[in-house]
C-alpha cells in the first residue's frame, strides 16, 4: 500500500473510488470474508436467516392445519405484518415472532463476537446496525436483545440502530465520500444507492458557505426504482438510473438549489480505485457488473457529462461503507466503530475516526 500523503496535500491528491482514506475517517475494512457456520459469516445473520427461523417455529405451532400467523407464506409476510403479530392480541402469534427474534439475536450476537475477534475489528467501541431489517419494530427488538447478549458475554461494545431511515442512510452517507473543499459554494449533491432489489437516487442537502453543517445533512428528494420487478438488461438499468438523475437535476434547478457537480454512489461489492467492481456485484440488475469491460462511473459520466455547466465528478464506494458514513455525526465521541447492514446479506464496514484538523 502506498504511503499516505501529508494532510496539506489533500486538496491536490488524486481522488479514487473505494478509498480507504476519506476526509473524516479511515475505512479499515469492509465486505469481510470471515467464515461462519453456513459459509461466509454474513450468512449466519441476515434477513433470510430470520425468515427461516420464523418458518421453523410456524411449522412447530401448526395444529389441525391452523397457523397463528394465518395462511400467508413466511416469505410473503411484510415487516409491518410481522410487527403486528409481535405487538398484537394473539399471544401464540406473538410468541412465534418473539421466538424468532430471540433465536436470531443469539446468532447475531455470535456473528458480532466473531467479528470482534478479527484484528480489524479489535477495540471497536460502537456498532451501528442498518439495512431493511432495522426498519421494523421486530428488527429493533432483535438489535436490543443482541446488545444484552453481547454484554452478558463480556463484550464491551455498544450496539445501536442506525440513526437515519435505512432508505435515506444509503444516500446521506455519500456526502462524506467527498472532501470538504469539493462541497464549497454548494448546498447539495446527487446520491445513488444501488441494491439487489432497488435503486434509489436522491438530492442530499447540507447547507452552504458558513452555514454548511454535515451533521444536519438530509434527503431533499428521492426516486425509487424496484428493478427486481422489471428484470432489465445492464444497459437498460444504466439508462434508467441516468434518467432518474436527470429528473433530480431538473428538480434541483427548479428549486434553485446550488447543486454541486458531484454524484456519490453506494454499490454492493469491493470497489477498485478505477470504479470497477471485483467481488460482490452478482445481485445487481441485468448482467455482469464485474466485467472487465464495464465501469459504472464511466458509463454514468458518459450519460451525464456535466451538472450545472461543470464537468461531473463521480465517487463510488461499497454500500455498507456509505450507509455507515451517514452515522458520522453520532460517532464523534468514539475512535473505532463499525456498521452492520441486515438485508439480503449482512453488509459490514469498520472505521477509525481521523483527528480533526485545526488548520
C-alpha positions in Angstrom: 0.0 0.0 0.0 1.5 3.4 -1.0 2.4 5.8 1.8 -0.3 8.3 2.6 0.4 11.9 1.5 0.6 14.7 4.1 -2.6 16.4 5.1 -1.6 19.6 3.4 -1.6 17.9 0.0 -5.1 16.5 0.5 -6.7 19.0 -1.9 -4.4 18.1 -4.8 -4.1 14.4 -4.1 -5.8 12.2 -6.6 -9.3 11.0 -5.5 -10.2 7.4 -6.0 -13.2 5.1 -5.8 -13.4 2.7 -2.9 -10.8 4.8 -1.0 -9.5 3.7 2.4 -8.7 7.3 3.4 -11.6 9.7 3.5 -11.7 13.2 4.9 -13.1 12.2 8.3 -12.4 8.5 8.7 -10.1 5.7 7.7 -12.1 2.7 6.2 -10.3 -0.1 8.0 -12.1 -2.8 6.0 -15.4 -3.9 4.6 -17.1 -6.9 2.9 -15.3 -9.2 5.3 -14.8 -12.8 4.1 -14.7 -14.2 7.6 -16.2 -17.7 7.7 -19.2 -18.8 9.8 -21.4 -21.9 10.3 -23.1 -21.6 6.9 -20.3 -20.2 4.8 -19.4 -16.5 5.0 -20.0 -15.0 8.4 -22.8 -12.8 7.0 -24.8 -15.8 6.0 -25.4 -16.6 9.7 -27.4 -13.4 10.4 -29.4 -11.7 7.6 -33.0 -11.2 6.5 -33.2 -14.8 5.1 -31.9 -16.2 8.4 -34.7 -14.5 10.3 -37.3 -15.7 7.8 -36.1 -19.3 8.1 -36.3 -19.2 11.9 -39.8 -17.8 11.7 -40.9 -20.5 9.3 -39.4 -23.3 11.6 -41.4 -22.0 14.5 -44.6 -21.8 12.4 -44.2 -25.4 11.5 -43.9 -26.4 15.1 -47.0 -24.5 16.1 -49.3 -25.6 13.3 -52.1 -27.8 14.5 -55.0 -29.2 12.5 -53.9 -27.0 9.6 -54.2 -23.9 11.8 -51.4 -21.4 11.9 -51.4 -18.5 14.4 -49.8 -16.4 11.7 -52.5 -17.2 9.1 -52.2 -18.6 5.6 -49.7 -16.1 4.2 -46.4 -17.7 3.5 -43.5 -16.6 5.6 -41.6 -15.2 2.6 -44.6 -13.0 1.8 -45.1 -11.6 5.3 -44.3 -7.9 5.3 -42.3 -6.3 8.1 -45.4 -4.4 9.0 -47.5 -7.6 9.3 -44.8 -9.3 11.4 -44.7 -6.3 13.7 -48.5 -6.5 14.0 -48.2 -10.1 15.2 -45.5 -9.3 17.7 -47.5 -6.5 19.3 -51.0 -7.8 18.7 -53.5 -9.5 21.0 -52.8 -13.1 19.8 -50.4 -14.5 22.3 -49.5 -17.5 20.2 -48.7 -15.4 17.1 -46.6 -13.0 19.3 -44.8 -15.9 20.9 -43.7 -17.3 17.4 -42.3 -13.9 16.4 -40.7 -13.4 19.7 -39.1 -16.8 19.5 -37.7 -16.0 16.0 -36.3 -12.7 17.4 -34.6 -14.5 20.3 -33.0 -17.1 18.0 -31.9 -14.5 15.5 -30.4 -12.4 18.3 -28.4 -15.3 19.6 -26.9 -15.9 16.1 -26.4 -12.2 15.6 -24.5 -11.9 18.9 -22.3 -14.9 17.8 -21.6 -13.2 14.5 -20.6 -10.0 16.1 -18.4 -11.8 18.7 -16.5 -13.4 15.8 -16.1 -10.0 14.1 -14.7 -8.6 17.3 -12.0 -11.3 17.3 -10.7 -10.1 14.0 -7.7 -7.8 14.0 -9.5 -5.1 12.0 -12.4 -5.1 14.5 -10.4 -5.1 17.7 -11.2 -2.3 20.1 -14.5 -1.5 18.4 -16.5 0.8 20.7 -19.8 1.1 18.9 -21.6 -0.7 16.1 -24.5 0.9 14.1 -27.0 -1.6 12.7 -28.7 -0.6 9.4 -30.4 -2.3 6.5 -34.0 -3.0 5.8 -34.4 -5.3 8.8 -33.6 -2.4 11.2 -36.6 -0.5 9.8 -39.1 -2.7 11.7 -40.1 -3.0 15.3 -39.1 -6.6 15.2 -35.7 -5.7 13.9 -35.1 -3.0 16.6 -36.1 -5.5 19.2 -33.6 -8.0 17.8 -30.9 -5.4 18.0 -31.7 -4.5 21.6 -31.8 -8.2 22.6 -28.4 -8.8 20.8 -26.9 -5.9 22.8 -28.0 -7.6 26.1 -26.5 -10.9 24.9 -23.2 -9.3 24.0 -23.0 -7.5 27.4 -23.7 -10.8 29.1 -20.9 -12.5 27.2 -18.5 -9.8 28.4 -18.2 -7.8 25.1 -17.9 -4.1 25.9 -19.3 -2.8 22.7 -22.4 -0.6 22.1 -25.0 -1.7 19.6 -27.3 1.0 18.2 -29.9 1.2 15.3 -28.6 3.5 12.6 -30.0 6.9 13.2 -31.4 7.7 9.7 -34.1 5.7 8.0 -32.2 3.0 6.2 -33.5 4.1 2.8 -32.0 7.6 3.4 -28.8 6.5 5.1 -27.5 5.0 1.9 -27.9 8.4 0.2 -26.8 10.7 3.1 -23.5 8.9 3.6 -22.4 9.8 0.1 -21.7 13.4 1.2 -18.9 12.0 3.4 -17.2 10.5 0.4 -16.4 14.0 -0.8 -13.5 16.1 0.5 -14.9 19.2 2.2 -13.3 21.5 -0.3 -15.4 19.9 -3.1 -18.6 21.0 -1.4 -17.6 24.6 -1.1 -20.1 27.0 -2.7 -22.8 24.4 -3.0 -25.6 23.1 -0.9 -26.5 19.7 -2.3 -25.2 16.7 -4.2 -26.8 13.8 -6.1 -26.5 10.4 -4.4 -27.3 6.9 -5.6 -27.9 3.7 -3.5 -27.8 0.5 -5.7 -29.1 -2.8 -4.3 -30.0 -6.2 -5.4 -33.8 -5.3 -5.5 -34.0 -1.5 -5.7 -32.1 1.5 -7.0 -32.7 4.8 -5.1 -31.4 8.2 -6.3 -31.8 11.4 -4.4 -30.8 15.0 -3.7 -28.9 15.3 -0.5 -28.7 18.8 1.1 -26.1 20.0 3.6 -26.3 23.8 3.6 -23.7 26.1 2.1 -20.9 28.6 3.0 -20.6 29.3 6.7 -23.9 27.6 7.3 -22.8 24.3 5.9 -23.2 21.6 8.5 -22.9 17.9 7.6 -24.4 17.0 10.9 -27.7 18.3 9.5 -27.5 16.5 6.1 -30.8 15.3 4.8 -32.5 13.9 1.7 -34.4 16.6 0.0 -36.0 14.4 -2.7 -35.5 10.7 -3.7 -36.7 8.4 -6.5 -37.1 4.7 -6.1 -36.9 2.1 -8.8 -37.6 -1.5 -8.0 -35.6 -3.1 -10.7 -36.3 -6.6 -9.5 -39.8 -6.2 -10.9 -38.6 -5.2 -14.4 -35.6 -7.5 -14.8 -33.8 -5.0 -17.1 -30.6 -5.5 -19.1 -27.5 -3.9 -17.7 -27.6 -1.1 -20.3 -31.3 -0.6 -19.6 -30.5 -0.3 -15.9 -27.9 2.4 -16.6 -30.3 4.3 -18.9 -33.0 4.2 -16.2 -30.6 5.4 -13.5 -29.4 8.2 -15.8 -33.0 9.3 -16.4 -33.6 9.4 -12.6 -30.6 11.6 -12.1 -31.6 13.9 -14.9 -35.0 14.3 -13.3 -33.4 15.2 -10.0 -31.0 17.7 -11.7 -34.1 19.4 -13.2 -35.8 19.5 -9.9 -32.8 21.0 -8.1 -32.6 23.7 -10.8 -36.3 24.5 -10.4 -35.9 24.7 -6.6 -32.8 27.0 -7.1 -30.6 24.6 -5.2 -26.9 25.1 -5.7 -26.2 21.6 -6.8 -22.5 20.5 -6.8 -21.4 18.6 -10.0 -21.0 15.5 -7.8 -22.6 12.1 -7.7 -21.9 9.8 -4.8 -22.7 6.1 -5.3 -23.1 3.2 -2.8 -22.9 -0.1 -4.5 -22.5 -3.7 -3.3 -19.1 -5.3 -3.7 -15.5 -4.4 -3.5 -14.8 -1.2 -5.5 -11.4 -0.8 -7.1 -9.7 2.6 -7.4 -10.9 2.9 -11.1 -14.5 2.3 -10.2 -14.6 -1.4 -11.3 -16.3 -4.0 -9.1 -14.2 -7.0 -8.4 -16.4 -9.0 -6.0 -20.0 -8.9 -4.6 -21.9 -7.5 -7.6 -23.7 -10.7 -8.5 -27.1 -9.5 -7.5 -27.0 -6.2 -9.5 -29.5 -5.7 -12.3 -29.1 -7.1 -15.8 -25.8 -8.8 -16.3 -22.2 -8.9 -15.2 -21.2 -5.7 -13.4 -17.9 -7.3 -12.6 -16.9 -7.5 -16.2 -13.5 -6.1 -17.3 -15.4 -4.2 -20.0 -17.9 -2.4 -17.7 -17.3 0.6 -15.4 -20.3 2.2 -13.8 -18.8 5.7 -13.1 -17.5 5.8 -16.7 -20.9 4.9 -18.1 -22.7 7.4 -15.9 -20.3 10.2 -16.8 -21.0 9.5 -20.5 -24.7 9.8 -19.8 -24.4 12.9 -17.6 -21.1 14.7 -18.6 -22.0 17.9 -16.9 -24.1 19.2 -14.0 -24.9 22.9 -13.9 -22.3 23.7 -16.6 -19.4 21.9 -14.7 -17.9 18.6 -15.5 -19.5 15.8 -13.5 -17.4 14.1 -10.8 -18.4 10.7 -9.5 -17.2 8.9 -6.3 -18.3 5.3 -5.7 -17.8 3.1 -2.6 -19.2 -0.1 -1.1 -22.8 0.4 0.0 -22.3 -0.7 3.6 -19.4 1.9 3.9 -21.7 4.6 2.5 -24.6 3.7 4.9 -22.1 3.6 7.8 -20.8 7.1 6.9 -24.3 8.5 7.4 -23.7 7.8 11.1 -20.7 10.1 11.3 -22.4 12.8 13.5 -23.2 10.1 16.1 -19.7 8.6 16.2 -17.6 11.7 17.1 -17.2 10.5 20.7 -15.6 7.2 19.8 -12.4 6.3 17.9 -13.2 2.9 16.4 -16.6 2.0 15.2 -18.4 -0.1 12.6 -21.7 -0.7 10.7 -23.6 -3.9 10.0 -26.4 -3.8 7.5 -29.0 -6.5 7.7 -30.7 -7.2 4.4 -30.4 -9.8 1.7 -26.9 -10.3 3.1 -25.0 -8.8 6.0 -23.0 -5.8 4.9 -20.1 -4.8 7.1 -17.6 -2.0 7.3 -15.2 -0.8 10.0 -13.9 2.8 10.6 -11.4 4.7 12.6 -12.0 8.4 13.1 -9.3 10.7 11.8 -8.1 13.6 14.0 -9.9 16.8 13.4 -7.6 19.3 11.6 -7.0 22.5 13.5 -5.8 24.3 10.4 
